[in-house]
Amino acid sequence: MGKITGFLEIDRQDRKYLPAADRIRNYNEFVIPLAEDALRDQAARCMDCGIPYCHNGCPVNNQIPDWNDLVYRDDWEEACRNLHSTNNFPEFTGRICPAPCEASCTLNLTEAPVTIKTIECAIVDRGWKEGWIAPQRPAAKTGKKIAIVGSGPAGLAAAQQLSRRGHEVHVFERQAKAGGLLRYGIPDFKMEKHHIDRRIAQMEKEGTIFHYGVHVGVNKSAKDLDREFDAVLLTGGAEKPRDLEVEGRELSGVHFAMEFLPQQNRRVSDEPIGQVEPILAGGKHVVVIGGGDTGSDCIGTSFRQGAVSVTQLEIMPAPPEKENKLLTWPDWPLKMRTSSSQAEGAARDFAVMTRRILGKDGHVRAIECVRVDEKMQAIPGSEFEIKADLVLLAMGFVHPVHEGMLAELGLQLDKRGNVAADTATYKSSLDRIFAAGDMRRGQSLVVWAIREGRQAAREVDLFLMGETTLPR
C-alpha cells in the first residue's frame, strides 16, 4: 500500500477545530480540513495489514486500504468511485460517524490509527468540487413500484440503490424536507444541511420521487400504501424516546432532546418551528440528562443559544481513560471520550441518578440527584441539588413509534419493540413489506442505517425480480 514505510516515518495528523470561543457564535461547521499534501501523507500511513480489520470495523465495509492507496498515488477520482461503491453518502459519515474503522485500525494498537474518517471526507468533498459525483440514471425501467416510508439515511440509501436499478421509487416523509434525524436531529454545526439538499437533488434526477408532509398511518393509510405498490420498505427510525419517570417530570422547562434540537435546526434553515412552545436555552442553567451523542448535541446547541451553564449527567460510572488494547482491539472500546460540544465548557458528572425534579410556580428550578454505586443503587447521604432552568432528556430511544403505521399494519415486533425482520431478507411478518435501519435494529449509527438501507434494497430487488445485481 502506498509508501511501505509510511507508518514508521509519518506521525498521525488529524483535522483541527476552530477555537470554542469562535465556533459557538454560529451554527456553521467548524472542522478545518487538512491540506492535500497532508492528506497524501496520512494516506501513506496505511500499512498493508495482512488482515485489514478496518473493513469489518466499518459497517458498510468500505475498502479503506484501497482508497488510501489511491489518495497516496494522487488518483482522487478513482478513490471517489471506490468510496461510493460501498457508501452512498460518505459526506455524511465523513462528518458524523464516530469512526469505528479507526478503532479497528492496526495502528490503533499504538494510539495512532490512520485518519480514515478525515480522508473519506476529503475524497467525497473533492468529488463534489470536481464534478465527479453525478446522477446515475438507470438504463431501463423495470415497471415495478416501491414505496419507502421515511427519508433518513436508511431510506435514502435504499431509494438511491433501487432507483438506479430501474424501479419507480416513491419516498414518503412526514416532515417538510428529507433527511430524518440527519436534518432534524443532528445540529448544523456538525453537518450543514446543504449536504443533504445536494444528495436529494441528485436522487430526484435519478428518478426518485419524494412526497413530503405525508405521515403514513396518520394522514395516509398504511394499508392503502401496501395495495398501491409492489413492495413497501419501512425505514421510519426509532423515535420513541426513553422517558424519565420521576416526580416533577410534568413541570414546564422539562423536554425531550428531540423536542429541543429540531426547533433550532428549523430556525437555522428558516423553516417554521410549528405550533409548539419555543424551547430556548439563552440565559438559563441547562441540565442534560444522558451522556451520549444526543446529549452532546444538546450541549453544543445550548451554548450557541447563550446558556449560562450546561451540566451533563450520566447514570453510568465514568469509563476508563484508556482501554485495554489487548482485550478490546479491534472492537469498539469503552473509554472516556470528550466531544467537541462537551469541550466547549460543559460540566460532566457520572454515576448520578435523578430522584426528582423540583419546581416553583409550575416551572423547573432544580433537580434532586443522588450518586449510585456500580450496581446502580443509591449511596446513602450522597444527595445533592443542581440548579436548572431547562432540563433536556437525552437518554436514548426505546423503539419505533407503534401508534399509527405499525399498529394499522399489525406487524410483528421483536422483544425490544422493533419491527421483526432478519438481516437475511429484511422481510417483516407481512408479505411485500420490508423493514430496515433503526426501525428494525433499534437506535444506532448513521453508517449502520446506510448499510441496512443498501442491504434491504438488494433484498427488495431480489424479491421483485427474482435476481439482483445490487451489492449487499
Secondary structure as the mmCIF struct_conf table of DSSP 4:
data_model
#
loop_
_struct_conf.conf_type_id
_struct_conf.id
_struct_conf.beg_label_comp_id
_struct_conf.beg_label_asym_id
_struct_conf.beg_label_seq_id
_struct_conf.end_label_comp_id
_struct_conf.end_label_asym_id
_struct_conf.end_label_seq_id
BEND BEND1 LYS A 3 LYS A 3
TURN_TY1_P TURN_TY1_P1 ILE A 4 THR A 5
HELX_RH_AL_P HELX_RH_AL_P1 GLY A 6 GLU A 9
BEND BEND2 ILE A 10 ILE A 10
STRN STRN1 LYS A 16 TYR A 17
HELX_RH_AL_P HELX_RH_AL_P2 ALA A 20 ARG A 23
TURN_TY1_P TURN_TY1_P2 ILE A 24 ARG A 25
BEND BEND3 ASN A 26 ASN A 28
STRN STRN2 VAL A 31 ILE A 32
HELX_LH_PP_P HELX_LH_PP_P1 PRO A 33 ALA A 35
HELX_RH_AL_P HELX_RH_AL_P3 GLU A 36 ALA A 44
TURN_TY1_P TURN_TY1_P3 ARG A 45 ARG A 45
BEND BEND4 GLY A 50 ILE A 51
TURN_TY1_P TURN_TY1_P4 TYR A 53 TYR A 53
HELX_RH_AL_P HELX_RH_AL_P4 CYS A 54 GLY A 57
BEND BEND5 CYS A 58 CYS A 58
TURN_TY1_P TURN_TY1_P5 PRO A 59 VAL A 60
HELX_RH_AL_P HELX_RH_AL_P5 ILE A 64 TYR A 72
TURN_TY1_P TURN_TY1_P6 ARG A 73 ASP A 74
HELX_RH_AL_P HELX_RH_AL_P6 TRP A 76 HIS A 84
TURN_TY1_P TURN_TY1_P7 SER A 85 THR A 86
BEND BEND6 ASN A 88 ASN A 88
HELX_RH_AL_P HELX_RH_AL_P7 PRO A 90 ILE A 96
HELX_RH_AL_P HELX_RH_AL_P8 PRO A 100 SER A 104
BEND BEND7 CYS A 105 CYS A 105
HELX_RH_3T_P HELX_RH_3T_P1 THR A 106 THR A 110
TURN_TY1_P TURN_TY1_P8 GLU A 111 GLU A 111
HELX_RH_AL_P HELX_RH_AL_P9 ILE A 116 GLU A 130
TURN_TY1_P TURN_TY1_P9 GLY A 131 GLY A 131
BEND BEND8 ALA A 139 ALA A 140
STRN STRN3 LYS A 145 VAL A 149
BEND BEND9 GLY A 152 GLY A 152
HELX_RH_AL_P HELX_RH_AL_P10 PRO A 153 ARG A 165
TURN_TY1_P TURN_TY1_P10 GLY A 166 GLY A 166
STRN STRN4 GLU A 168 GLU A 173
BEND BEND10 ARG A 174 ALA A 178
TURN_TY1_P TURN_TY1_P11 GLY A 180 GLY A 180
HELX_RH_AL_P HELX_RH_AL_P11 LEU A 181 TYR A 184
TURN_TY1_P TURN_TY1_P12 GLY A 185 GLY A 185
BEND BEND11 ILE A 186 ILE A 186
TURN_TY1_P TURN_TY1_P13 ASP A 188 LYS A 190
BEND BEND12 MET A 191 MET A 191
TURN_TY1_P TURN_TY1_P14 LYS A 193 LYS A 193
HELX_RH_AL_P HELX_RH_AL_P12 HIS A 194 GLU A 206
TURN_TY1_P TURN_TY1_P15 GLY A 207 GLY A 207
STRN STRN5 ILE A 209 TYR A 212
BEND BEND13 GLY A 213 GLY A 213
STRN STRN6 VAL A 216 VAL A 216
TURN_TY1_P TURN_TY1_P16 GLY A 217 ASN A 219
STRN STRN7 LYS A 220 LYS A 220
HELX_RH_AL_P HELX_RH_AL_P13 ALA A 222 GLU A 228
BEND BEND14 PHE A 229 ASP A 230
STRN STRN8 ALA A 231 LEU A 234
STRN STRN9 LYS A 240 PRO A 241
HELX_LH_PP_P HELX_LH_PP_P2 ARG A 242 ASP A 243
BEND BEND15 VAL A 246 VAL A 246
STRN STRN10 GLU A 247 GLU A 247
TURN_TY1_P TURN_TY1_P17 GLY A 248 GLU A 250
BEND BEND16 LEU A 251 LEU A 251
STRN STRN11 SER A 252 SER A 252
TURN_TY1_P TURN_TY1_P18 GLY A 253 GLY A 253
STRN STRN12 VAL A 254 PHE A 256
HELX_RH_AL_P HELX_RH_AL_P14 ALA A 257 VAL A 268
TURN_TY1_P TURN_TY1_P19 SER A 269 ASP A 270
BEND BEND17 GLN A 275 VAL A 276
TURN_TY1_P TURN_TY1_P20 GLY A 282 GLY A 283
BEND BEND18 LYS A 284 LYS A 284
STRN STRN13 HIS A 285 ILE A 289
BEND BEND19 GLY A 292 GLY A 292
HELX_RH_AL_P HELX_RH_AL_P15 ASP A 293 GLN A 305
TURN_TY1_P TURN_TY1_P21 GLY A 306 GLY A 306
BEND BEND20 VAL A 308 VAL A 308
STRN STRN14 SER A 309 GLU A 314
BEND BEND21 ILE A 315 MET A 316
HELX_LH_PP_P HELX_LH_PP_P3 PRO A 317 PRO A 320
BEND BEND22 GLU A 321 LYS A 322
HELX_RH_AL_P HELX_RH_AL_P16 LYS A 325 THR A 328
TURN_TY1_P TURN_TY1_P22 TRP A 329 PRO A 330
BEND BEND23 ASP A 331 ASP A 331
HELX_LH_PP_P HELX_LH_PP_P4 TRP A 332 PRO A 333
TURN_TY1_P TURN_TY1_P23 SER A 340 SER A 341
HELX_RH_3T_P HELX_RH_3T_P2 GLN A 342 GLU A 344
TURN_TY1_P TURN_TY1_P24 GLY A 345 GLY A 345
STRN STRN15 ALA A 347 PHE A 350
BEND BEND24 ALA A 351 ALA A 351
STRN STRN16 VAL A 352 LYS A 360
TURN_TY1_P TURN_TY1_P25 ASP A 361 GLY A 362
STRN STRN17 HIS A 363 ARG A 371
STRN STRN18 VAL A 372 VAL A 372
TURN_TY1_P TURN_TY1_P26 GLU A 374 LYS A 375
BEND BEND25 MET A 376 MET A 376
HELX_LH_PP_P HELX_LH_PP_P5 GLN A 377 GLN A 377
STRN STRN19 ALA A 378 ALA A 378
HELX_LH_PP_P HELX_LH_PP_P6 ILE A 379 ILE A 379
TURN_TY1_P TURN_TY1_P27 PRO A 380 GLY A 381
STRN STRN20 PHE A 384 LYS A 387
BEND BEND26 ASP A 389 ASP A 389
STRN STRN21 LEU A 390 LEU A 393
STRN STRN22 PHE A 397 HIS A 399
TURN_TY1_P TURN_TY1_P28 GLU A 403 GLY A 404
HELX_RH_AL_P HELX_RH_AL_P17 MET A 405 LEU A 409
TURN_TY1_P TURN_TY1_P29 GLY A 410 GLY A 410
STRN STRN23 LEU A 413 LEU A 413
TURN_TY1_P TURN_TY1_P30 LYS A 415 ARG A 416
BEND BEND27 GLY A 417 ASN A 418
STRN STRN24 VAL A 419 VAL A 419
HELX_LH_PP_P HELX_LH_PP_P7 ALA A 420 ALA A 420
TURN_TY1_P TURN_TY1_P31 THR A 423 THR A 425
STRN STRN25 LYS A 427 LYS A 427
BEND BEND28 SER A 429 LEU A 430
TURN_TY1_P TURN_TY1_P32 ASP A 431 ARG A 432
STRN STRN26 ILE A 433 ALA A 435
TURN_TY1_P TURN_TY1_P33 GLY A 437 GLY A 437
HELX_RH_AL_P HELX_RH_AL_P18 ASP A 438 ARG A 441
BEND BEND29 GLN A 443 GLN A 443
HELX_RH_AL_P HELX_RH_AL_P19 VAL A 446 MET A 465
BEND BEND30 GLY A 466 GLY A 466
#
